[in-house]
Amino acid sequence: MTASTALPDPQQFVDWLRRVAPYIHAFRGKTLVVAFPGELVQAGRLPALAQDIGLLSAMGMRLVVVFGSRPQINEQLRLRGESPRYANGQRITDPVAMECAKEASGEIRLDIEAAFSLGLPNTPMAHSSVRVVSGNLVGASPLGIVEGVDFGHTGVARRIEAETIKFALNSGAIVLLSNIGFSATGEAFNLSMEDVAATTAIALDADKLVFVTETPGVLGPDGAVVGEVSEADAQALLREGDLPPPTARYLRHALRACEGGVARAHIIPFAMDGSMLLELFQHDGVGTMVVEETLEALREATVDDVGGLVALIRPLEEDGTLVRRDRARIEREVSNFTVIEHDGVIFGCAALYPYPEDAIGEMACLAVNPQVQGKGDGERLLKRIEQRARAAGLRRLFVLTTRTMHWFQKRGFVQADVEQLPRERRHLYNWQRKSQVLIKTL
């Protein structure tokens, strides 16, 4: 065996496989809409992406693939001696451009089907049997005349044949959708890939929408990729208008999908090999994730919530699950709390107590109303506390627990010693209670 073909360290491989196993279990049977622009095909990234999508399909994920063809349409126009025309960021699709859109879409569709048909030995597609289904599954209507501009055959997605798509997904096929939609009168319209993808994800109530793009994601002031953006933050970024046009376009449609009920929308770069696998199977990912949240459901607590917090945690204090806190203390520390609210009633809470000198924080007082346990509210609270900790510059999070050690271990916490606590918190440790110490690296 040559050095280039030598296997990695066996234990490293086993450890890695075990780390990604929880994600595989979590995603099995989930519906993902994966969308990419024509630039990905132009850059020669289609074979690698097809291999990764094929791998996700083999893991039991239900996949809808949406593709665009902007540069290919422009190339077809160039060959005809025509120039692309745009207004307000939208293509004006005259009859010639529509014919170019059809040709570009058809060519890419065949390339995609060929990529999924690859089954050569010693390749990631070996032994795969990926079936691809496509057809007139996207209904469209004309964009029409906007501010005096006639957009011709440019359209918007109006109807997705969700039941037909679900039938195909249930049979184990990958559903392929192009940027061409059809009206009730039989006309074809040129749609944006982002519009088709977001509309499809909403119609299917998909678990994830993944844009594999020419952009790295949303960049922060320091030039680094922002890993997670809430709906409120996404709205603010779009209002400010400082994002590059491609990034703003993807973020706008990712936000629309989340507002329409899609749990997560991702913007990741196709320039990074395997970016979709890295995004899905690594905790921090490699791109930007837009999170489905509403301020009314998951938010930071205010003094008006003190009564609801007391009512929620009192039973857990009485049975010894939580350390007792009097009302005055909760009122003083209410800004540390995050709450989940349903119809004006607090059903869950958690608190973050930072120790910035040690770059660590304590998550305390995690409580969920027994009536709604098992619906993921504890997980959502943990994620929000982690998000708050990262925003505060903390690198680790610890909990003290007497009864829920396994729950935290399943979510990345590892057992530690009391001596690993910050000095201030170590002095307050209750040796009679003998709580387990668990720490997680963020």
Sequence and secondary structure as in RCSB ss.txt:
>XXXX:A:sequence
MTASTALPDPQQFVDWLRRVAPYIHAFRGKTLVVAFPGELVQAGRLPALAQDIGLLSAMGMRLVVVFGSRPQINE
QLRLRGESPRYANGQRITDPVAMECAKEASGEIRLDIEAAFSLGLPNTPMAHSSVRVVSGNLVGASPLGIVEGVD
FGHTGVARRIEAETIKFALNSGAIVLLSNIGFSATGEAFNLSMEDVAATTAIALDADKLVFVTETPGVLGPDGAV
VGEVSEADAQALLREGDLPPPTARYLRHALRACEGGVARAHIIPFAMDGSMLLELFQHDGVGTMVVEETLEALRE
ATVDDVGGLVALIRPLEEDGTLVRRDRARIEREVSNFTVIEHDGVIFGCAALYPYPEDAIGEMACLAVNPQVQGK
GDGERLLKRIEQRARAAGLRRLFVLTTRTMHWFQKRGFVQADVEQLPRERRHLYNWQRKSQVLIKTL
>XXXX:A:secstr
  GGG    HHHHHHHHHHHHHHHHHHTT EEEEEE HHHHHTT HHHHHHHHHHHHHTT EEEEEE  HHHHHH
HHHHTT    EETTEE B HHHHHHHHHHHHHHHHHHHHHHH   TTSTTTT    EE SS EEEEE  EETTEE
 BTBEEEEEE HHHHHHHHHTT EEEE SEEE TTS EEE  HHHHHHHHHHHHT SEEEEEESS   B TTS B
  EEEHHHHHHHHHHT S HHHHHHHHHHHHHHHTT SEEEEEETTSTTHHHHHHHSSS SSEEEE   TTTEEE
  GGGHHHHHHHHHHHHHTTSS    HHHHHHTGGGEEEEEETTEEEEEEEEEEEGGGTEEEEEEEEE GGGTTS
SHHHHHHHHHHHHHHHTT  EEEEEESS HHHHHTTT EEE GGGS HHHHHT  TTTT EEEEEE 
